[in-house]
């Protein structure tokens, strides 16, 4: 009869694999849940602290105009 010899690393390979998969899934779930939490609750700054400064320019003639505004987030 042939004896079954396997190294300890070979026999622990499935256990180590599933432990690594579990840790990666745990870290990803923490990252995803915290991202959702901060996106729903507004993160560290509130939405009432946002100040928008409009740009006003006079245009004469038949020209195309592109306007921009600056947004300042208050902390």
C-alpha positions in Angstrom: 0.0 0.0 0.0 1.1 3.5 -0.8 1.1 5.9 2.1 -0.5 9.3 1.6 2.1 11.9 2.4 1.3 15.6 2.1 2.9 18.6 3.6 1.2 20.7 6.2 1.0 23.6 3.8 -0.7 21.5 1.2 -3.3 20.2 3.7 -3.9 23.7 5.0 -4.3 25.3 1.6 -8.1 25.3 1.5 -8.3 26.7 5.1 -5.8 29.5 4.3 -7.6 30.3 1.0 -11.0 30.6 2.6 -9.6 32.7 5.5 -8.0 35.1 3.0 -11.3 35.3 1.0 -13.2 36.0 4.3 -10.8 38.8 5.3 -11.0 40.4 1.8 -14.8 40.2 1.8 -14.9 41.7 5.3 -12.7 44.6 4.3 -14.7 45.3 1.2 -18.0 45.2 3.0 -16.7 47.7 5.6 -15.5 50.0 2.8 -18.8 49.7 0.9 -21.0 50.2 4.0 -19.0 53.2 5.2 -19.2 54.8 1.8 -22.9 54.3 1.7 -23.3 55.7 5.2 -21.2 58.8 4.5 -23.0 59.4 1.1 -26.4 59.2 2.8 -25.5 61.3 5.9 -23.5 63.9 4.0 -20.0 62.9 5.3 -18.2 65.4 7.5 -19.7 68.7 6.1 -23.3 69.6 6.0 -25.1 70.6 2.8 -26.2 73.9 4.3 -22.5 75.1 4.4 -22.2 75.2 0.6 -22.0 78.7 -0.8 -22.4 79.2 -4.6 -21.2 82.4 -6.2 -23.0 83.1 -9.5 -21.3 84.7 -12.4 -23.1 87.6 -14.1 -21.9 89.0 -17.4 -23.6 91.1 -20.0 -23.6 89.7 -23.5 -24.0 91.8 -26.6 -24.6 90.5 -30.1 -25.2 87.0 -31.3 -22.4 85.1 -29.6 -22.4 81.9 -27.6 -21.6 82.3 -23.9 -20.3 79.8 -21.4 -20.6 80.9 -17.8 -19.1 79.2 -14.7 -19.6 79.7 -11.0 -17.4 79.0 -8.0 -18.5 76.7 -5.2 -17.0 77.1 -1.7 -17.5 74.3 0.8 -17.5 75.5 4.4 -16.1 73.3 7.1 
